[in-house]
Amino acid sequence: MCAARGGDLKRYWRLVVGFSALGFVAACTDAAYLYVSYPERNPMIVRVFGFLCLPSRLDAWFVDAPNASIVEQCVLWVFIALINAGLYGRIGASVVKLARFALEQETKSV
């Protein structure tokens, strides 16, 4: 029984890490889109990325520095991506917890 639980635990951790990686990639894609499409951005795409990467609002908060270099912007976006990865990881952990709870309820009722 312990081996089965260990396998399940690995699978659950992979799901949490997968969610975290998805959050990191979403933030990196957001930053790349904002950098590449600077003069004319599609408002719908910006709204979608605003929904997928909630910490990207920090960019507007810290962009007050008019002489911010590309390196400083990249450092800011790395922090935004890490925060987004943590947020997505927490969502993944919640999904795992709900799935395990539902599985336990199902086994108790049988």
C-alpha positions as CSV (number, residue, x, y, z in Angstrom):
1,M,0.0,0.0,0.0
2,C,2.9,2.4,0.7
3,A,4.3,1.9,-2.8
4,A,1.0,2.8,-4.3
5,R,0.8,5.9,-2.2
6,G,4.3,6.9,-3.1
7,G,3.4,6.6,-6.8
8,D,0.4,8.7,-6.3
9,L,2.4,11.3,-4.4
10,K,4.9,11.5,-7.3
11,R,2.1,11.9,-9.8
12,Y,0.5,14.7,-7.6
13,W,3.8,16.5,-7.3
14,R,4.3,16.3,-11.1
15,L,0.9,17.9,-11.5
16,V,1.8,20.7,-9.1
17,V,5.2,21.3,-10.9
18,G,3.4,21.2,-14.2
19,F,1.0,23.9,-13.1
20,S,4.0,26.0,-11.9
21,A,5.8,25.5,-15.2
22,L,2.6,26.6,-17.0
23,G,2.4,29.8,-15.0
24,F,6.1,30.5,-15.6
25,V,5.6,30.0,-19.4
26,A,2.5,32.2,-19.4
27,A,4.4,35.0,-17.8
28,C,7.4,34.6,-20.2
29,T,5.0,34.6,-23.2
30,D,3.3,37.7,-21.9
31,A,6.6,39.5,-21.5
32,A,7.8,38.4,-25.0
33,Y,4.5,39.6,-26.5
34,L,4.7,43.0,-24.8
35,Y,8.3,43.4,-26.0
36,V,7.8,42.3,-29.6
37,S,4.5,44.2,-30.2
38,Y,5.4,47.4,-28.5
39,P,4.1,50.1,-30.8
40,E,0.8,48.5,-31.7
41,R,-0.6,45.9,-29.3
42,N,-3.9,44.0,-29.7
43,P,-6.0,44.9,-26.7
44,M,-7.8,41.5,-26.7
45,I,-4.4,39.7,-26.4
46,V,-3.3,42.0,-23.7
47,R,-6.6,41.3,-21.8
48,V,-6.1,37.5,-22.2
49,F,-2.5,37.7,-20.9
50,G,-3.8,40.0,-18.1
51,F,-6.1,37.2,-17.1
52,L,-3.5,34.4,-17.5
53,C,-0.7,36.3,-15.7
54,L,-2.2,38.3,-12.9
55,P,1.1,39.5,-11.4
56,S,1.8,41.2,-14.7
57,R,0.1,44.2,-13.2
58,L,3.2,44.7,-11.2
59,D,4.9,45.8,-14.4
60,A,2.7,48.9,-14.5
61,W,3.5,49.6,-10.9
62,F,7.3,49.5,-11.3
63,V,7.5,51.1,-14.8
64,D,7.7,54.5,-13.2
65,A,11.4,54.6,-13.9
66,P,11.6,56.3,-17.3
67,N,15.2,55.2,-17.8
68,A,14.7,51.6,-17.0
69,S,17.0,49.4,-19.1
70,I,16.2,46.2,-20.8
71,V,18.1,44.3,-18.1
72,E,16.0,45.9,-15.4
73,Q,12.8,45.1,-17.2
74,C,14.0,41.5,-17.6
75,V,14.7,41.2,-13.9
76,L,11.3,42.6,-13.2
77,W,9.7,40.0,-15.5
78,V,11.7,37.2,-13.9
79,F,10.1,38.1,-10.6
80,I,6.7,38.4,-12.2
81,A,7.2,35.0,-13.8
82,L,8.2,33.4,-10.4
83,I,5.2,34.9,-8.6
84,N,2.9,33.6,-11.4
85,A,4.6,30.2,-11.2
86,G,3.9,30.2,-7.4
87,L,0.3,31.2,-8.0
88,Y,-0.2,28.5,-10.6
89,G,1.5,26.0,-8.3
90,R,-0.9,26.8,-5.5
91,I,-3.8,26.3,-7.9
92,G,-2.3,23.0,-8.8
93,A,-1.9,22.0,-5.2
94,S,-5.6,22.9,-4.6
95,V,-6.6,20.8,-7.5
96,V,-4.6,17.8,-6.1
97,K,-6.1,18.3,-2.7
98,L,-9.6,18.4,-4.1
99,A,-8.9,15.3,-6.2
100,R,-7.5,13.4,-3.2
101,F,-10.5,14.5,-1.1
102,A,-12.9,13.2,-3.7
103,L,-11.1,10.0,-4.0
104,E,-11.1,9.5,-0.2
105,Q,-14.9,10.2,-0.1
106,E,-15.4,7.7,-2.9
107,T,-13.5,5.0,-1.1
108,K,-15.3,5.7,2.2
109,S,-18.7,5.3,0.6
110,V,-17.9,1.9,-0.9
